[in-house]
């Protein structure tokens, strides 16, 4: 189901936005015509992109449950995008009703929708922030109000790092996040790769995203593994998303990326 959000499109909304394109892949309704057109071009190149998006969401669900079962009660979801089915607070609250969740995104439309749709319960907050500016993000008063960085926190970076170019040094940004968290904190990463993808299709897909709100930067396994410096990867390590601790979901799920969870030393 799709439809125009009930606002007058701004110049920013007229340009394809990666969060809204992802919403479209997931079957959401919070996207504009420009987002749908760009997403359709990607689907023409990689018809299983929608399935891969669902596989990514399934990985996030499993990672959040894993964190909750380890006793984590604080979750910082950076690059959260638009609210959809199976948001972090919906996953964790049945296991830990007192858990606190902070959603972060740099897109003002995504933040506005999230604030409108997510609960105002004192334990869930949405802030506008940018992974490329971790110091400013960590200093946000709402982040500081909900997250006690002297206690373990789960930092969730699901399908966001591949929108940060090498020139912005995403590894350093993740390193600053690690430095801010207590030992025993978790880092969950899912990241697009083109390992094994046909070169022509890969180039065409990246060309579509260059016209959107963020370029697409798929990375090989070794470069994704660098994000876990200072962490001990839990079994089975950094693997294709569908292979990370499957819990009854089909192992044959389409995985266009790698996923892993690490424990801060």
N, C-alpha and C positions, 0 to 999 in steps of 0.2 A: 504494500500500500504506500503511495506517495502523494504528496500534495504540497502546495506552497505554504510556508509558514505565514501566519496572519500579520505580517508586517510589510511595509513598503520596502522593496529591495534597495539597499544602498549600493554604492560602487563596489564595496568589498563583497557584498552578497552576490553581485552579478558575476564575480570571478569564481571559478570552481574552487571549492574549499575541501581540503582533504578529510576533515572530520565529517562533513556532510556527505561526501562521496562514500565514506565508510558506513555511514548510516544507511545510505541507499543499498550498498552491498548486503547489509544485514536485513533489508526489508523494512527499514524505518520510514517515517513520513516527514522527518524534519530536514528537508533538502529542497533546493531550488532547481529550476530548469537547467541552469548552467552546470550544476553538480551532476545531475542525472545524465546530461549529454556527455560529459567527460567520463563518467563512470561507465556508460554504455560503450564508449570507445575502448576502454580498458577491457571490458567484458568481451568485446569482439576479438581482442588479441589473446586474452586468457579467460576463456569461458567459465573456468572453475573458480574465479576470484571470489564469488559469493560464498562458495563452500569453504574456501580458504579463510575468509573472514569469520565464518562460524567456527572453524577450527581454532582460530586465534582466541575467540571469546571463550571457547571451552577450556583452552589452556589457562586463561585468566581465572576462570572459576575454580579449576583444580589448584592453582597456585594460592589463591585466597583461602580455600579450605585447608590446604596444607599449613599455611601460616597460622590460621585460627587454631588448628589442632595442636600446634606447637606452643600455644599460649599467647600469641601476638594479639594485642588488643588495639593497636594503632595502625592505620593504613593511610599511606600517602600515594594517591593515584595521580601521576603526572602525565598529562596528555590524555586525559580521560575522555575527551570528545563529548558527543551528545549522549544524553541518557538513553539507554536501550534496555532490553530485557536482560536480567542477570547483572545488575549493577553491583558494585562491590559491597555496599551496605546490605543489599538484599541477599547476597551470598553468605555474609559473615554473621548477620544478626541471629539467625536460627541457632548458630553454634556459640555465639558470644553476644548476648543482647546489649552488653555495655560497651561494645567496640566503638571506637571513634574513627570516622572516615573523612578525609579531606580530598576533594576532587580539585584538580588543577588543570586549566587549559589556557592557551594563549589567544584563542579565538573568542571575540566578544559575543558572537551569536551563540556559540556553544555554551558559554558561561551563562548568558541570559536565559536560555532554555533550561539549563540545569537548575538554576536558582528557582525557576518557576515550577519545575516538575519534581524536584527532589524534596524530601521531608525537611521541615524546619523543627528539628527535635532537640537541638543543642548538641547533638553528637554527630551531625553530618553538616559539612560546610563546603561551599564551592568558591574558589578564588581564581582570579585571573592572574596567571603567572607563566613564565617561560623557562623551559628546561635550560635554555642557553644562558640564562641569568640566575644560576642557582642561589647566589648570595641574596639577591632580592627576594626570590621565592621563599627561602628559608626564613627571611626576616618579616614576612607578611604577618600582621597581627593576628589574623584568623588562623593561620597555620600554627603560630606559637601558642595560641589559646587552646587549640585542640590536641596538639602533638607535644608530648613531653620527650624531648630528644635525649634525656638521661635514661630513658627506658627503651627497650627494643621496639622498633617500628618496621613495618613492611613497606618498602618503597617499590611501587609498581610502575614499570615502564613498558607498557604493552603497546606494541606497534607505534611507537613514537620516535625512537632513536633513528630509524631510517628516514626521518624527515629533517635530520640535522646534518648539515654538510660537514666534511672533514675540517674545513677552514674554521668552523666554530668549535672545534675540538670537543666533541661529545664525551670523549673518554675523561677529559679533565672535569667536565661538569658532573659526571657520575662519581668521579673521585671526590669532589667537594661534598656531594650528597653522602657518600660513605663516611667521610670524615666527620660529618655532623651527627651521625647516628651512633648509637651505643653498640658495643659488642653483643652479638646475638641477634642483631637486626637482620632482616632479610632483604634481598634484592631479587625481584622477579623481572625478567626481560624476555620479550618476544620481539624478533627482528626479522625483517624480510631479507631473503637471500635470492640470488640468481644462480646459485650453485646448481648446475644441471639443467638450467633453463635454456631454451634456444636463443642464440644471440640476437637474431633479427627481432623476435617478439619482445625481448628484454629492452632493446633500444627503442622500439615503438612505444612500449608502456612508459618508459621514462620520459619520452617526449611529451606525452599527455600531461604528466605531472609537472613538467616544467612550465606549463601554462596555468597551473593551479596556485593555491596559496603557499605551497611548499614543494620543493623538488624532492624526488624520490632517490634515496641513496641505499640501494641494497648492498649488503656486505657479505664477504665469505666467512666461513666458520671461524677462522683465526682472528679476524677483526672483531667479531661479536664476542668471542671469548675474552678479549681484552677488557670488556666492561666489568668483568668479575674479578679484576685485580683486587686483592685484599679480602676476598670472599672464598669460602670453601663451597664448591658446588655440591649440592645434594644429588644423590643418585636419581636418575641415570645420567646426570651431567647435562651438557649442552647438546640437545638433540632436536630432530624435527619435532614440531609442535605436537603432532598427534601421538608421538612416542613418549612424551613426558608424562609418566605416571597415569596411564589411561585407567579409567575407573568404570569401565562398562561401555564407554562410547566407542564407536567403531575405530579400530586402529588404522583402517584404510583411509581415514579422513585426509583430505588434501592439505598438505603443508607447504606453503611457499616460504616458510621461515624456520628459524631456530628458536628454541625456548629453553630457559633454564632458571633455576632458583639457587641463590648462594646465601650462605650465612656469614655475616661479618665477623672477622676474627677479633 
